[in-house]
């Protein structure tokens, strides 16, 4: 039985802009993936990571992109497709000087699969993929509206409830941050128990996750379609220009939140089971 990996919080300072799923969300995605790896692949992941866990390092890439060494990866974490467009268009949406989420997923998967590369290079590719696959399921990392930077400019007051039923207000925040952290915080105090619940209740019913040619565009387009719907369903802003995100909204998006995390875990598992097969 594969035990739950413990999340290790990294200490480097980060910005809230362009983060996807907080550390708990990324740990959930990685933990679900670990539960669905083939045994030889699981052992190879352990070998590459050494004493670290996949779930515990799943947010490493968010710290890395703010370092001098990793700043070229900043644009890899998102692909902001406008809501008026129904699918990814590389000529329009992949704007970063060093690529975007779509190109990074493809390129890093090739590095991880290449056994002529050093363990250090393959380990870094694994760390990046564990994070970027999670990014590919956060709806506001695949969608924006009129240049709002993936809903970072959509002002909201969050008034959701914690798992114990008490109010958990987060005033003066933005919609992107609510999906990164606040909604996940309301689902469970323990990300491990949340991952276990998703794996038990949702994962068995998901049968359409695959990894193959064109996977990155397919994954991003699915994510974008969810983002389009979320923009359409947003409550109206109040007189101060803020949208109130309350427990009604929390309940309305619960299934989609859980579903995106589950899909992220299965995507990561499908990728690793493919590219690490035979290692």
N, C-alpha and C positions, 0 to 999 in steps of 0.2 A: 504494500500500500504506500503510495507516494504521499508523504506528509506535507502539510501546508508550509510553504516557505515563509520565513519571517521577514518583514519589510525592514530595511535599514535606511534611515533617513540620512541623506547626504547634507553636508553643512555649507556648501557654497551658496552664496546669495544668488537669487534669480529674479527676473522681472515677471510680472503677471501677464504681460502681453505675449500672445502667441504661444502660451502653454496649452497643452491639451490633456484632458483628464489629469487631475492632481495626482500626487504620488500614490494615493489609494486606488484610483481608477486604473493606473498603469500596472500596479501590483495585482489587481484583480484580473486584468487581461492576461498577464504573464502566468498567474497561478492556474487559471483555467487551461491555458496552453500546456503547462506542465502535466496536467492530468490526462492529456490526450496525446502525449508523445509516445512513439514506439520505444520499446526498451533500449535498443542500441542508440537511438537518437537522444534519449534522456541521458544516457551515460556520456555521450559526446558533449552535450551541453554542460554537464557537470565538469567534465575534463577541461573544457575551454574556460570556464568561469572559476575553477579552483575552489577556494573557500567561500566565494560569494554565491548568492542565489539569484536566479533569473527574476523572481518577483521583487527581491530586495534591491536590484540594480536597474529596474525597469524605467526609472526616472533619471538615470545617469545622463542621458542625452540632453535633458533640459539644462543641466549644469554645464555640460561640455560646450554647448553652443555659445555660452557667454565667456569662454576662455579664448585666449589668443590662438591657441592651437585648433580650437573647434569652431571658431566664428564662421567659417565657410559653410557650416552645416545649418546655420540659422534658418535659411529659407527651405530646408528640407522638411520642416515640420508641418507644412500646410500647403494647400493649393486652393486659393480663394476664387471659386467659380461663382459668378454673379447669379442671383436667383432667376434672372431673366433667361439664363441659358440652361438647357436641360442636361448637358453632358460636357465633360472635360474636352477642351481644345488646347493642345499644347502651345500653339502659336499665340493664344490669348492668355491662358491661365498659368503657364509655367514661367513666371516673370523673374525669378531669382537669377542672379549672375552665376550661381553655382548649381542651378537646377531647382527642383521643388520636390514635394512629397512623392509624386509619381516616379520621377527619375531616380530619386534616392532609394526607394524600395527596390527597384530593378537592379540598380548598380550594387547596392550592399548585399543583396541576395547572391549575386554573382561572386562577390568576394568570399562570402561565407562558404559557398559551394566549391570554391577552388582550392583543392588540397595542395597545390604548389605554393600557395600563400603561407606566410608564417602564422603560427598560432596567435601571435599578438595582433596581426591584421584581422584574422578571422574572429578573434574574440571581440575586437572593437566593432566589427560588422554585426556580430550577434547582439551586442549591447544596443547598437543603434536600431536594429530591426525590432528588438523587443519593445522598443519605445515607439518607433514610427508606425508599426502595424497598429498599435493602439491609437495613434493619431489618425489613422485612416478610418476610424469609426466614430470620432468625435465630430458631430454634425457641423460645428462651426469652425472646423479646420478644413472643411471642404466646401464651404458656402459663405458668401458675403452678400450684402445688399447695398448697392450704391456706395461702395467704398468704405463700408463700416468696419473693415478689417476683421472679418469673421465675428461680427456682433460685439467686438470690443468697445464700440462706440454706442451701443444700445444701452442706455441708462436704465437700471432697474433697482427696485427695492425688494429684497427677498424676505418673505415672511412665512417660510415653510416651517414644518414641524420636525423635531428630532425623532429618532426611533422610539423614545419614551413618551412621545406625544406632546412634549413641551415645545413652545415656540422657539424657533432658531432664527431670529432676525439678522439679516445682513444688509444694512442700509447703504445706499449710495454705491452700488456695485455695477457690474455690467452683465449682459446675458451670457457672454462667453465664459466669464468666471463662474457664473451660476452652474453652467454645464460642466465645467472643469471640476468643481469642488462641492458647491453647496448642495446640489441634488443628491450626490453620492453620500454626503455627510448625513442626510436625513434617512437614508435607507438602512444603515446599520452602524453600530459603534465599532465593530470589528470588520475590517475589509476581508479577513479570512473567512468569516462566517457568511459574508455577502457573496463571496466567490463560490463557496460551497452550495449556497442556496441556488444561485444562477445555474451552476453546473448540474444540480439535481433536477431543477424544475424546467429550465429552458433549453439547455444544450441538447437533450435527447430529441427534441423536435426540430432542430435545425439541420437540414440535410443538403443545403445548397451552397455550402462554403467549399471552394476548391482553389487550388493553386496551379497555374499553368500560364501559357502564353497570354499576354494581355491582362494579367491579373491585377496589376496596379491601377489601370484605368477602370476596370470593372469595379474594384473595391471603392475607389474614389467616387465613381458615379452613383453607387448605392448610397454612400454616405451623403452625397450631395442631395439626393432625392429626399432623404430624411430631413436635411437642413431646409430645403425648400418648404416642406410641410410645416416645419416649426416656425418659420417666418410667417407663413400664412395664418397660423393659429395664435399668434401673439395677441394678448389683450391690448386694448388701446392705452396710450399713455395718458397720465393724469395732467392736470393743469401745469405742474412743474416740469413736465417732460419726462417723467419717470414711469416705467411700466411696473405695476405691482405684481410680483411673482409670489402667489400665495399657495396654500395647501390644495386649492382646487387645481391649479396648474400642475403642482407636484403630482397629484393623483392622475391627471390626464396624460402626463408624459412618462409615467413610471414604466410601463411596458416597453416603450421605445428606449429609454435609458438602459434598462436591464438587457434588452435585446442587442443593443450596440456593443455593450461590454462582452456579452456572450459571443457575438460574432467576431469581435476582436481576438478573443482567446482562441477560437477555432481557426481563424485565419493564420494566426501565428503558429499554431500547431501544424496546420496543413503545410505551411511554408517550410518549417523546420524538418518535418517528416520527409519532405521531398528533397531539400537541398543537402541535408545531412545523412541521407540514406547511403549506406555503404561505407561510412567513415569508420 
